[in-house]
């Protein structure tokens, strides 16, 4: 009888432990008021075609090389010999990237700003704490694994295609340090087909699992033309939270 009671007690304990590990979960949502909130990582970049400034490049070449005229400089920077010219409507823009970390810049979400416009960007913050599930989230990092997105893009578009890497990403975590730096000519000749036509999130060598604890931000951008051009600057951006509060979502186990 004692043996039977012991076996039943052990079985019950094991079942309780299994129920605790595999059992149902519940999520609670709390609105927390705070005296201050840290803004997300905001990166401001020129749109790629607008970033090319030949006059500035020519001045830099004159300082470094010296004694060259504009014709020689344009021969050295021979865009027509490398790229295919395409007529496009050009409008100066800058791009705003919003991320939850300050290490890597993920290219989504992104927002376009135009000259002489009022831009008001408002954020809503949410802090998420989930229980660790191998395929859903990990406790090894906080936030989204932005480095994983960069690593996947670099591997799929550059390393696998040309067996080399770019100098500004050679220290990316998870990438071999023994890879050579790609020749500029290799990237330039293959840029359109191998890189431009491939969406950054289209190819993944591995899934990017986010952290179980992370911040998420809702972004609202209001834009309106200025009544008259700005003086001494072209772009305007105002950034703030709607309220000094955030939504706290927490997952917990349910067991009896």
N, C-alpha and C positions, 0 to 999 in steps of 0.2 A: 504493500500500500504506500509506504514511504517512497519507494522507487517510482511508483506511478505519479505521486504528487510532485516529486522532484522533476520528473520528465515534463509534466504538464506546466509546472512553473517556469522551467527553462524554455519550453516552446512558447509560452505566453510572452516571456521577456523578449525572445528573439523576434516574435511577431510585432511587438510594440516598437522595437528598434527599427525593424524593416519599415513599419508604418511611418515612423518618424523620418526615416531617410527618404522613402519614396512617396510619402503621404501627400495629401493635398496642401496647397499653400493659399495664402490670402494676402492681398495687397491693401495697404492703408494709404490714404492721401491726406496730407495736412498742408494748410497754407501757413507759412511762417513769415512773420514780419521781422525785418532786420534793419539796423541803422545804416547799413551800407551793403552794396553788392559789387563784386569784381566783374568788370566787363569781360566778355570773351575775347579771344585773340582776333584782332582785326588787322588784316594785311591789305595795303593799298598798292596797286600795281598799274602801270600804264598798259593799255591794250597793245598787243605785240606789234602791229604795224606802226602804231604811233610812237613806240619806244625808239625807233630808228631816227636819229637826228644826225644828218650828215655833217652839218656845220660844226657841231660839237665834236664829232669824230675827226673831222679835218683838223681842228685846233689841237686835239690830242696827238694826232699823227705828226703835226708840225713840231710839237714840243718834244716828242720822243725821237723822231727821225731828223726833222729839220731840213730846210732847203727844198721842199717839194711844193709844186703848185697844185691847184685843184684838179687839173686834168690827170696828173700822175696819181693823185689820191683816188680819183674815181676809177682809174684803171686797176688800182690795187683792190678796191672794194667793188669788184665787178659783179653786181647782183644779177645782171642780165645773163652772165655766163653760167651762173649757178642755179638761179631760180627761173621759173616760168612766169613771165609778167601777165597779170590779169587785171583788167580795168574793174575797179570797185568804187562804190560810193564811200568816200572817206569822211568820217566824222570823229573828231577827237573825243576819246573816252578814257576814263580810268575805271578799273575794276576793283571791287571790294570783296574780299574773301572773309568769311566768318567761321572760325574754328573753335573747338573747345580746348585746344592745347597750344602752347607757344613754341613747339619744336618743329613740326612739319605743317606745311600748308596744303590742305586738301582743296581741290578746285571746285567744290560744291558744298554749300550754296554760294553763289556769287551774284553780285549786283553791279549794274553799270551806272556810272554817273556821267553827266554831260556838263559842259561849261555853262556858266551863268544860269544855274538852276539851284533852287533851294532844295536840299535833301535832308529829311529828318528820319533817322533810323531808330526805331524803338524795339526793345527786347523784352521777352517774357522768359523767365528762367525756371527750370525744373531740375531738381536733383533726384536721381534714381539710385536706389540701393536694392539690388536683387540678390537672391541666393545663387550660389555658383552652380551652373549647369555647363558641362563640357562643350556643348554645341551652341550654347546661347550667350554665355558671358564667362569671364575669367576674373579671378581676384589678383592676378599677377600685374595688372595695370589699372590705372584710374583714367576714365575717359575712353574715347574711341581710339582704336589702334591706327592712328594716322600713318605711322611708319610702315605699316603693312600695305596700305594703299600705294604709297610711294614705291615700296619694294616691288610690288606686283607690276606696277606700270613700268618701272625700270627694267625688270626682268623680261617682261613680255615684249616690250617695244625696242629695247636697245641691246641688252645682254644676249638674249637668245638669238637675235637677228644678226648681230655683228661681233659677238664675243668680246665686247669691250664695254666701258662705262664712260659717263661724263664726269669731268673733274669736280663739279660742285655737288655730286652725289656719291663720290667714291667712299665716303665714310658711313654710308647708310647701313643700319643694323641689319644683319642677316645676309649681307652681300660680301662675297669673297674680296679680300684685300689684294689678291694677286692679279686682278683683272687689269689689263692695260687701259690707258685713256684713249678714247676713240679719236681718230683723225677727224678734223673739222670737215674735210671733203667727203668723208664717208657719211656723216650725218646729213650734210647739206644735200648730197645727191639723192638720198633715200628718205628725206624728211617727209615729203608729201604722202607717199604711199605707206611707209612704215610707221609713221608717227601721227601725221595730221589726220589721216583717214581712220585712225583707230581711236575710239572713245576711251578715255582714261579708265573707265570702270567696266569695259567690255570683256577684258581678258583677265582671269585670275588664276595664278598657279596655286593659290591656297585661299581659303576663306578668311576674312578678317573678323576675328571675334572681339567684340568690344569688352571693356571692363564692366564688372557688375556694378561698380560705383562710378557714376558719370553725370556730368552736367549736360543738359540739352537746352537749346535756346530757340524760341520762336522769334522770327524777325519780321518786322513790318517796315516798309520803306515808302515814305510819302514824298513825292516830287512835284515841284511846280516851277515854271519859268520865272526868273527875276524880272521886275518891271524895267530895269535897265542893267547893262553889263556891270559886273563887279569891278572895283578899282584895285589894281595891284595884285589881283589873283583871279583865277578863272573858276575854281571849284569850291563848293561849299558842302560840308557834311556836319550835321549835328547828331550826336549819339547819346542815348539815355535809356533807362528802364522806364516802363510804364509806371510801375510802383516799386517801392523798396520792399518787395516780398517775393518769395519763390514757392513753388509747389514741391513738396517733399513726398515722393512715392517710395514706399518701403514694402518689401516682400518678406513674409514670415511663414514658418511651418505651422500647420495645424495638426495636433495630435491629442489623443485622449489618454 
